[in-house]
Amino acid sequence: MKRFVLSFIVMSLFFTGCANHHEENRKAAQDRWEQSRTKFAMRIARQQFSEGQTEKAFYSVQKILKDNPDHGPANLLLGKIYLELNQPNPALKVFLIAQKAMPEESEAAYQVGTIYENQGKMDKAIKHYQIAWKRSPDNITYLLTLTETLTTQNDQEAAMTLLKEKIKEGTSEMSVYIAAGNLLMSQKKYQEAAEMFQMAITNQPDNLQARESLAMALFYDNQSEKAAGHLLQLKSMAEIAKNKKSDTPPYQFKWPQFLALGDCHMQLGQIDKARECFDYVSQHDTSNPAIWVRLAKVALLENDPQKAGRYADKALILSPGFADAIIVQGYLAIKDQDYPLAETKMRLIIDADKQNSLAWCLLGQALHEQGKAKEAAKCYAQALRVNPNDPIAKHLMIATDSKIISQ
């Protein structure tokens, strides 16, 4: 009897185990079927969305979410659909669900960041851009978006740190070097910016925009000869590209580059070449006061004060209060020995911008010629405080000090 009972128990356990195993297999098969069906439905929905069938894609995704409301990929796609329909609020809601459902996935966090940025919630945007970047550190778009957003929030140091870390890794992505160079340009670190743009060119020698950025960085760093070399090369390339047939728009050497090239020629003492550049711009952009001031400076160097005055007047008609044009007028007044007028002109500039060292120098000179040597010395000292390396202020200060001592 005992043997029968034991045998019955063993058989019962055996059949129970088989039943349980069968149930597990059935559930596993059902799960595999559900997963396959969902993957197939997602493939259809993505294709519909990519083909612009937004309404069909919307209903396809809704069917998936009806059975599985927390399905990460479906919520991610639904968020994109909502954005396509210009509905950021429901998009944000489903992107957050997708982000929670897929903790290793980065796109949902990035999309959340873009919505928060558009809503002006910059702290939240930066937080989600950081999440996306940490999850996909090789995604350059995420890095650049994060650094640009940090820069707009005046956290250039954090942005530069991220870019330098990527550069230290040995990235060949030209856009990273360009972004670093542009950030350094905004900080007026022109030499470092030039180094970044040079690295960008090393990685992509044919990129003319990078070469243009390098030329401008060298120009602002007062490396006129090197800057002029790059600008002349770009000008030549633009002329060649103009005559070539291409599906893409040809590179254009625009007036800011002509102005920079003209300024380089000025600094190198090549006045005729400078005038050619400035004349070209004046023929194509007559409403730009900066070009007329440059032509006025050329006229001064060519000892043509009347022409210089006309150019300065034209600049002031276009932009009343333009400091560089008023400086030309002040200089002409000093040449005409109208020192009170020169003083008035320079005080106008200084009242608006106390950091203009040249205005302080010319004011000092106007005062000096009126017999006010001590006041003039104070102006030169102020010019040197603004710009300790100002050669004009140094020269005038020495001359004025000598006169005060002799008195």
C-alpha positions as CSV (number, residue, x, y, z in Angstrom):
1,M,0.0,0.0,0.0
2,K,2.8,2.3,1.0
3,R,4.6,1.5,-2.3
4,F,1.4,2.4,-4.2
5,V,1.0,5.7,-2.4
6,L,4.6,6.6,-3.0
7,S,4.4,5.7,-6.6
8,F,1.2,7.8,-7.0
9,I,2.9,10.8,-5.4
10,V,6.0,10.5,-7.6
11,M,3.7,10.2,-10.7
12,S,1.7,13.2,-9.5
13,L,4.8,15.3,-9.1
14,F,6.1,14.2,-12.5
15,F,2.9,15.1,-14.3
16,T,2.6,18.4,-12.3
17,G,6.1,19.2,-13.3
18,C,5.3,18.4,-16.9
19,A,2.2,20.5,-16.8
20,N,4.1,23.5,-15.3
21,H,6.8,23.1,-17.9
22,H,4.2,23.0,-20.6
23,E,2.6,26.2,-19.3
24,E,6.0,27.9,-19.1
25,N,6.7,26.9,-22.7
26,R,3.3,28.1,-23.8
27,K,3.8,31.5,-22.1
28,A,7.3,31.8,-23.6
29,A,5.9,31.1,-27.0
30,Q,3.1,33.6,-26.5
31,D,5.7,36.2,-25.3
32,R,7.8,35.6,-28.4
33,W,4.8,35.9,-30.6
34,E,3.8,39.2,-28.9
35,Q,7.4,40.5,-29.3
36,S,7.5,39.6,-32.9
37,R,4.1,41.1,-33.6
38,T,5.1,44.3,-31.8
39,K,8.4,44.5,-33.7
40,F,6.6,44.0,-37.0
41,A,4.0,46.7,-36.0
42,M,6.8,49.1,-35.0
43,R,8.6,48.5,-38.4
44,I,5.4,49.4,-40.2
45,A,4.8,52.5,-38.0
46,R,8.4,53.7,-38.5
47,Q,8.2,53.2,-42.3
48,Q,4.9,55.1,-42.4
49,F,6.4,58.0,-40.4
50,S,9.6,58.1,-42.6
51,E,7.4,58.3,-45.7
52,G,5.4,61.2,-44.3
53,Q,2.2,59.2,-43.5
54,T,2.0,60.8,-40.1
55,E,-1.7,60.0,-39.4
56,K,-1.3,56.3,-40.3
57,A,1.9,56.1,-38.2
58,F,0.0,57.7,-35.3
59,Y,-2.8,55.1,-35.3
60,S,-0.3,52.2,-35.8
61,V,1.6,53.4,-32.6
62,Q,-1.6,53.8,-30.7
63,K,-2.5,50.2,-31.4
64,I,0.8,49.0,-30.0
65,L,0.5,51.2,-26.9
66,K,-3.1,49.9,-26.2
67,D,-1.6,46.6,-25.3
68,N,1.6,47.9,-23.8
69,P,1.4,51.6,-22.6
70,D,5.0,51.7,-21.4
71,H,6.6,50.3,-24.6
72,G,9.7,52.5,-24.9
73,P,10.2,52.5,-28.7
74,A,6.5,53.1,-29.4
75,N,6.5,56.1,-27.0
76,L,9.6,57.5,-28.6
77,L,8.1,57.3,-32.0
78,L,4.8,58.8,-30.8
79,G,6.8,61.7,-29.4
80,K,8.3,62.3,-32.8
81,I,4.9,62.2,-34.3
82,Y,3.6,64.7,-31.8
83,L,6.5,67.0,-32.7
84,E,5.7,66.7,-36.4
85,L,2.2,67.7,-35.5
86,N,3.5,70.7,-33.5
87,Q,2.3,69.4,-30.2
88,P,5.3,69.6,-27.8
89,N,3.4,69.0,-24.6
90,P,2.0,65.5,-25.3
91,A,5.4,64.8,-27.0
92,L,7.2,65.7,-23.8
93,K,4.9,63.4,-21.8
94,V,5.6,60.3,-24.0
95,F,9.3,61.1,-24.3
96,L,9.6,61.0,-20.6
97,I,7.8,57.6,-20.5
98,A,10.2,56.3,-23.2
99,Q,13.2,57.6,-21.3
100,K,12.0,55.8,-18.1
101,A,11.3,52.6,-20.1
102,M,14.7,52.6,-21.8
103,P,17.3,53.8,-19.2
104,E,20.2,53.1,-21.5
105,E,18.7,54.8,-24.6
106,S,19.8,58.4,-25.3
107,E,17.4,59.8,-28.0
108,A,14.4,60.2,-25.7
109,A,16.5,62.3,-23.2
110,Y,17.8,64.4,-26.1
111,Q,14.3,65.1,-27.4
112,V,13.1,66.0,-23.9
113,G,16.1,68.5,-23.7
114,T,15.0,70.1,-27.0
115,I,11.5,70.6,-25.8
116,Y,12.6,72.1,-22.5
117,E,15.0,74.4,-24.4
118,N,12.2,75.6,-26.6
119,Q,10.2,76.3,-23.5
120,G,13.0,78.3,-22.0
121,K,13.6,75.8,-19.2
122,M,17.3,75.8,-19.7
123,D,18.4,74.0,-16.5
124,K,16.2,71.1,-17.4
125,A,17.3,71.2,-21.0
126,I,21.0,71.0,-20.0
127,K,20.3,68.2,-17.5
128,H,18.7,66.0,-20.3
129,Y,21.3,66.9,-22.9
130,Q,23.9,65.7,-20.3
131,I,22.0,62.4,-19.9
132,A,21.8,61.9,-23.6
133,W,25.6,62.7,-24.0
134,K,26.6,60.4,-21.2
135,R,24.5,57.5,-22.7
136,S,25.9,58.1,-26.2
137,P,29.4,59.8,-25.8
138,D,30.2,59.2,-29.5
139,N,27.2,61.2,-30.7
140,I,28.7,64.5,-31.8
141,T,25.3,66.1,-32.3
142,Y,24.5,65.6,-28.6
143,L,27.9,67.0,-27.6
144,L,27.6,70.1,-29.7
145,T,24.0,70.8,-28.6
146,L,25.1,70.5,-25.0
147,T,28.1,72.8,-25.4
148,E,26.0,75.4,-27.4
149,T,23.4,75.4,-24.7
150,L,26.0,75.8,-21.9
151,T,27.5,78.7,-23.9
152,T,24.1,80.5,-24.2
153,Q,23.8,80.2,-20.4
154,N,27.3,81.8,-20.0
155,D,28.9,78.6,-18.9
156,Q,31.7,78.7,-21.5
157,E,34.1,77.1,-19.1
158,A,32.0,73.9,-18.8
159,A,31.4,73.9,-22.6
160,M,35.1,74.3,-23.3
161,T,36.0,71.5,-20.9
162,L,33.7,69.1,-22.7
163,L,35.1,70.0,-26.1
164,K,38.7,69.7,-24.9
165,E,38.0,66.3,-23.4
166,K,36.7,65.1,-26.8
167,I,39.7,66.6,-28.6
168,K,42.0,64.9,-26.1
169,E,40.5,61.6,-27.1
170,G,41.8,62.2,-30.6
171,T,38.6,62.8,-32.4
172,S,38.7,63.4,-36.1
173,E,35.3,65.2,-36.1
174,M,36.0,68.6,-37.7
175,S,32.8,70.1,-36.2
176,V,34.3,69.6,-32.6
177,Y,37.4,71.7,-33.5
178,I,35.2,74.3,-35.2
179,A,33.0,74.6,-32.2
180,A,36.0,74.9,-29.9
181,G,37.5,77.5,-32.2
182,N,34.3,79.6,-32.3
183,L,34.0,79.4,-28.5
184,L,37.6,80.7,-28.1
185,M,36.9,83.4,-30.6
186,S,33.9,84.6,-28.5
187,Q,36.4,84.7,-25.6
188,K,38.9,86.7,-27.7
189,K,41.4,83.9,-27.4
190,Y,42.4,84.3,-31.0
191,Q,45.7,82.4,-31.0
192,E,44.1,79.3,-29.3
193,A,41.2,79.6,-31.7
194,A,43.6,79.6,-34.7
195,E,45.1,76.4,-33.4
196,M,41.7,74.7,-33.3
197,F,40.8,75.8,-36.8
198,Q,44.2,74.6,-38.0
199,M,43.4,71.2,-36.5
200,A,40.1,71.2,-38.3
201,I,41.9,71.9,-41.6
202,T,44.3,69.1,-40.9
203,N,41.4,66.7,-40.6
204,Q,39.6,68.1,-43.6
205,P,42.0,70.1,-45.8
206,D,39.3,70.9,-48.5
207,N,37.0,72.6,-46.0
208,L,37.0,76.3,-47.0
209,Q,34.8,77.4,-44.1
210,A,37.4,76.1,-41.7
211,R,40.2,77.9,-43.6
212,E,38.1,81.1,-43.5
213,S,37.7,80.8,-39.7
214,L,41.5,80.3,-39.4
215,A,42.2,83.4,-41.5
216,M,39.8,85.5,-39.3
217,A,41.4,84.2,-36.1
218,L,44.9,85.1,-37.4
219,F,43.6,88.5,-38.4
220,Y,42.2,89.3,-35.0
221,D,45.4,88.0,-33.4
222,N,47.3,90.6,-35.5
223,Q,49.1,88.0,-37.5
224,S,48.4,90.1,-40.6
225,E,50.8,88.4,-43.0
226,K,49.5,84.9,-42.3
227,A,45.9,86.0,-42.3
228,A,46.4,87.8,-45.7
229,G,48.0,84.6,-47.1
230,H,44.9,82.5,-46.2
231,L,42.5,85.2,-47.3
232,L,44.2,85.6,-50.7
233,Q,44.1,81.8,-51.2
234,L,40.4,81.7,-50.3
235,K,39.7,84.6,-52.7
236,S,41.5,82.7,-55.5
237,M,39.5,79.5,-54.7
238,A,36.2,81.5,-54.8
239,E,37.1,82.9,-58.2
240,I,37.9,79.4,-59.5
241,A,34.7,77.9,-58.0
242,K,32.6,80.6,-59.6
243,N,33.5,79.3,-63.1
244,K,33.0,75.6,-62.2
245,K,29.7,73.8,-62.7
246,S,28.6,72.1,-59.5
247,D,25.4,70.8,-57.8
248,T,26.4,72.6,-54.6
249,P,26.6,76.4,-54.2
250,P,30.2,77.6,-54.7
251,Y,32.2,79.1,-51.9
252,Q,31.8,82.9,-51.9
253,F,34.5,85.4,-50.7
254,K,32.1,87.9,-49.0
255,W,32.6,91.5,-47.9
256,P,33.7,90.7,-44.3
257,Q,36.6,88.8,-45.8
258,F,37.3,91.6,-48.2
259,L,37.4,94.0,-45.3
260,A,39.7,91.8,-43.3
261,L,42.0,91.4,-46.3
262,G,42.0,95.2,-46.8
263,D,42.8,95.7,-43.1
264,C,45.7,93.2,-43.4
265,H,47.1,95.1,-46.4
266,M,46.8,98.3,-44.3
267,Q,48.7,96.8,-41.4
268,L,51.4,95.6,-43.9
269,G,51.7,99.1,-45.4
270,Q,50.1,97.9,-48.7
271,I,47.8,100.9,-49.2
272,D,47.0,100.4,-52.8
273,K,45.9,96.8,-52.2
274,A,43.9,97.9,-49.2
275,R,42.1,100.5,-51.3
276,E,41.2,98.0,-53.9
277,C,39.6,95.7,-51.3
278,F,37.6,98.6,-49.7
279,D,36.6,100.0,-53.1
280,Y,35.2,96.6,-54.1
281,V,33.1,96.4,-50.9
282,S,31.9,100.0,-51.3
283,Q,30.5,99.1,-54.8
284,H,28.6,96.1,-53.5
285,D,27.5,97.4,-50.0
286,T,27.0,101.1,-50.1
287,S,25.0,101.1,-46.8
288,N,27.9,99.8,-44.7
289,P,29.4,102.6,-42.6
290,A,32.5,100.5,-41.7
291,I,33.7,100.5,-45.4
292,W,33.5,104.3,-45.7
293,V,35.5,104.7,-42.5
294,R,38.2,102.5,-43.9
295,L,38.3,104.4,-47.1
296,A,38.6,107.6,-45.0
297,K,41.7,106.1,-43.3
298,V,43.2,105.2,-46.6
299,A,42.6,108.8,-47.8
300,L,44.4,110.1,-44.6
301,L,47.4,107.9,-45.4
302,E,47.3,109.2,-49.0
303,N,47.3,112.8,-47.6
304,D,43.9,113.6,-49.0
305,P,42.0,115.1,-45.9
306,Q,39.1,116.4,-48.0
307,K,38.3,112.9,-49.3
308,A,38.8,111.5,-45.8
309,G,36.3,114.0,-44.5
310,R,33.7,113.2,-47.1
311,Y,34.0,109.5,-46.4
312,A,33.7,110.1,-42.6
313,D,30.6,112.2,-43.2
314,K,29.0,109.5,-45.3
315,A,29.6,106.9,-42.6
316,L,28.0,109.2,-40.0
317,I,24.9,109.7,-42.2
318,L,24.5,105.9,-42.3
319,S,25.3,105.4,-38.6
320,P,25.1,108.6,-36.5
321,G,27.5,108.3,-33.5
322,F,29.8,105.8,-35.3
323,A,32.9,106.1,-33.2
324,D,35.5,105.4,-35.9
325,A,34.0,108.1,-38.1
326,I,34.0,110.7,-35.3
327,I,37.7,109.8,-34.6
328,V,38.5,110.6,-38.3
329,Q,36.7,113.9,-37.9
330,G,38.6,114.6,-34.6
331,Y,41.9,113.8,-36.3
332,L,41.1,116.1,-39.2
333,A,40.2,118.9,-36.7
334,I,43.6,118.5,-35.0
335,K,45.3,118.7,-38.5
336,D,43.3,121.9,-39.1
337,Q,44.4,123.2,-35.7
338,D,40.7,123.4,-34.6
339,Y,41.5,121.9,-31.2
340,P,38.3,122.8,-29.3
341,L,36.3,121.0,-32.1
342,A,38.6,118.0,-31.8
343,E,38.1,118.0,-28.0
344,T,34.3,118.1,-28.4
345,K,34.4,115.2,-30.9
346,M,36.5,113.0,-28.6
347,R,34.5,113.7,-25.5
348,L,31.4,112.5,-27.5
349,I,33.1,109.2,-28.0
350,I,34.4,108.8,-24.5
351,D,31.0,109.6,-23.0
352,A,29.6,106.6,-24.9
353,D,32.7,104.3,-24.5
354,K,35.3,105.0,-21.9
355,Q,37.3,102.0,-23.2
356,N,38.3,103.7,-26.4
357,S,42.0,104.2,-26.0
358,L,42.5,106.1,-29.3
359,A,39.8,108.6,-28.3
360,W,41.7,109.2,-25.1
361,C,44.9,109.8,-27.0
362,L,43.3,112.3,-29.4
363,L,41.6,114.1,-26.6
364,G,44.9,114.3,-24.8
365,Q,46.5,115.7,-28.0
366,A,43.7,118.3,-28.4
367,L,44.1,119.4,-24.8
368,H,47.9,119.5,-25.1
369,E,47.7,121.8,-28.1
370,Q,45.5,124.1,-26.0
371,G,48.2,124.3,-23.4
372,K,46.6,121.9,-21.0
373,A,49.5,119.5,-20.6
374,K,48.5,118.1,-17.2
375,E,45.0,117.2,-18.4
376,A,46.5,115.8,-21.5
377,A,48.8,113.5,-19.4
378,K,45.8,112.2,-17.5
379,C,44.2,111.3,-20.9
380,Y,47.3,109.4,-22.0
381,A,47.4,107.6,-18.7
382,Q,43.8,106.6,-19.1
383,A,44.5,105.3,-22.6
384,L,47.3,103.2,-21.2
385,R,45.0,101.8,-18.5
386,V,42.6,100.8,-21.2
387,N,45.4,99.4,-23.4
388,P,48.8,99.1,-21.7
389,N,50.5,98.4,-25.0
390,D,49.0,101.3,-26.9
391,P,52.1,102.7,-28.8
392,I,50.4,106.1,-29.6
393,A,49.6,106.6,-25.9
394,K,53.1,105.7,-24.9
395,H,54.7,108.1,-27.3
396,L,52.4,111.0,-26.4
397,M,52.8,110.4,-22.7
398,I,56.6,110.6,-23.0
399,A,56.4,113.8,-25.1
400,T,53.9,115.4,-22.6
401,D,55.9,114.4,-19.5
402,S,59.0,116.0,-21.1
403,K,57.1,119.2,-21.7
404,I,55.7,119.3,-18.1
405,I,59.2,118.8,-16.7
406,S,60.6,121.5,-18.9
407,Q,58.0,123.9,-17.6
